[in-house]
Amino acid sequence: MTSISANLQAVSARIVAAARAAGRDPASVRLLAVSKTKPAEDVRAAAAAGQRAFGENYVQEGVDKIAALGDAGLEWHFIGPLQSNKTRPVAESFDWVHGIDRLKIAERLSSQRSGDLAPLNVCIQVNVSGEASKSGVTPAEVPELARAIAVLPQLRLRGLMCIPEPSTDQSLVRSRFAALRVLRDALVAEGMTLDTLSMGMSHDLEAAIAEGATIVRVGTAIFGERQLPPHQDGTARD
């Protein structure tokens, strides 16, 4: 068994245990393997072990991997902050975008998404911890942005995403995730069909699952520590 395969099994076991502890069906939580800065061979090894969904947050690196692994039938998620001049390759190549925090980005993705492709699945990134250095809209801005995105023709608004501040205070971490769930539930109460809470990473996935995460984004626990590529175009962590 390769280390990637073994790591995937270990992460999957953590997800199952966390879901059961929360009284949830483990199948209600999807694992997104964050493969940024890792070679295509590592992605192929994870795919051979059964992993289907992968996350990238460097546009060109992600597009190159999608092309190199086009025969593998994988699902690709863009998870980093997205600059307006880089929306076209994301609209053309990815299946999901986590982290929309401006209507302009959503409008560009919609207009650049081919009608021959299924609508692009998107999540709004919410800055639940109020950090000035972090991407995402404020909780108060979520409803207006969600309503505007929901009517764009080539997008499908699936839910919300967050990256709370690192903390060893589990009650604080859980409160951040709970705040995202409350926001999502309020939109659902308005009549929106939202099924996704993208939250939780290698170090805090248990807390996220306890508060309702449907996608956990895990990189380090699967692929090991990463090195930054020469050209960065995103800042999201796994």
N, C-alpha and C positions, 0 to 999 in steps of 0.2 A: 504493500500500500504506500503510495507517495505521501509526502508530508502534507501536500495540499488536500489530498483525499482524506487523510486522517483529521486534518484541521476542520474540514467541512463537516465531518461526522461529529466532531466535538462541538462545533457551533450549533449544528442541528439539534444535538442532545440538549444544549442549553436552552434553545428555543422551545423545545417540547416540554422541558421541565418548568420553564417560566410560564408557559401557557397553562399547563395543568395546575400550577400553583395559583393562578389567577382565575381558575374555573373556566378556562377558554379551550376551544378546540384548537390544537396545535396547527391544524390545516388552515386556520384563519390568519396565520402569520407567515408572510413570504420573506425569504432571505434574498437580499440583493448583495451580491459579492462585489465589493468595490475594488476594481482591478487597476485603477489609475497608477501610472508609473511602472506597472508590471508588464513583462513581455507577453506577446500573444501566446507563446507556448504555455505560460502559466494559466491563461484563460482556457486554453484547450485542455489542459490537465484537469482543471476544475469541471469543465463541461463533460469530460470523460467520466468524472465521478458523479455526474447527475445534475450539476448546477446549470440552470438555464438563463438566469437574469444577472446582468453585469452592469456595474456603474462606472462611469468615466466623468471626469470634470476638466479635462484638457481637450479642447475641441479637436485639434488636428490629430493628437494621439488617439483619441476615441474613433475618429473617422477612419484612420489607418487600420486600427484593430478590426473594426467592423468589416472593412474590405478584406483583410487577411483571413477572417474567420467567417466569411459569407456562406461557406458550405455547412456550417455547424448549426444553423437554425436557432440562433440565440436571440434573446431579448435585451435591448440596450437602453440604458437609462442615463441621461445627462444629469448630473447632480450638483454641479457647481454654479456659482453666479455666472450669468451669461451676458456678454457684451453685445450691444445691438449690431455691431459689424460682424458678428460671428453666428448670427441666428440661422442663416441659410443652410450651412452644412448640417447643423443640428436638426433643422426642420426636414431636411432631405434624408437623413440617415438614422436618426434615433427613433425609438418607440415611446419613450417617456422623457419628460423634463421635470425634475424636482427643482424647486428654487425660483420660480417666477416671482419677482417682487415689483414689477412695473408693468402697466398696461401696454406700454410701447413694445416691450419684448414679446408679450403675448400676441399683439396684433401682427408683428413681423413674422412670428412663427406661423400664425394662421395663414397669412397671405403667401408665405413661401412653402407651405406644405402642399405637395401635389394632390390633386383630387383623385389620383389613382391610388393613393395610399390611404390606409385607415386614419381617422383623426388621431392627432398626436395627444397622448395622455399627459396631463400636466397637473402639477401641484403648486400651490402658492406657498412660498416660504415666509414663515412668521417669526419675527424676532421676539420670542417669548421672554427673553431675559433682559431686553432693553439695552444690550451692549452697543455702544456707538461704533465699534469696529466691525460689527457683524451685519451681513446682508439680511434682508427680510423686511416686510412691512410690519407696522405696529398692529397689535390686536384690533385696535379701533378701525384700522384701514381695511381689514379683511373683507367685511361684507360688501362694500362698494366695488372693490377689485374683483371679488368672486362673481358678482352679478355681471360685470362687464366682460369677464372672460367666458362666462357660461354661454354667451350668445355668439361667440366667434365660431365661424363655420367649420374650420379644420382642426379645432381643438376639442378635447373632451376633458373638462375639469373633473379630476378624480378626488381631490381632497387637499390636505394641508401637510406641510413639512416643517420641521424645526431642528435646530442644533443648539441645545441649551449650553450655557457656560459650564465648563468642567467643574465638578464639585464632588467632594467626598460626603457631603450632606445628602443622604438618600431622600430625606423628606423634601428637600429643596428640588432635587432632580425630578422626583415624582410630581411635584406641584407644577413644574414647567410642562411636563408631558400632559398632565391633567388639563392644564389651561388650553392646550391645543385641541384636546378632545372636546372640551366645552365649546370652543369656537366652531369646530366641525359640526357638532350636534345642533348648534343654533342655526347653522346654514341649512342643515337637513330639515329642521323644523319649519324653515321658510319654504320648503318644497324642493330644494336642490337634491339631486341624487349623487351623494358623495360617499365613497366606500373606502377611502384611503387615509391613513395616518402614517406618514413616512417619518419615523422617529426611532431613535435608538441606534447605538453603534457598538463597537467591540466592547467598550467598558461599561455601557449602561443599558444594554438591550433588555435585561431582566426588568428594570424599572419601567422602560418604555412599554413592554408587553403587558405589565401589570396595569398600565393606564390606557391600553387599547391599541397599541401599535399594530398596524396591518402589514407594514414593510419595515424591516430592520436593515440598516446599511452597514455591512461588516467587511472590513478590508484587512486590517492588521492581523486579526485572529485567524484569518484564512491564508493570506499570502505572506505574512511577516512584515517587518518594518519596511517602509518604502524610502526611496531616494527621489528628490525632486528632479524633474526633467529639466533640460536646459532652458526651455521656454515655457513659462507658466501662463495660463489664461483662466485660472480659477482658484478659489481658495477654500472650497468646501472640504471638510474632513470626513473620514469614514466613521 
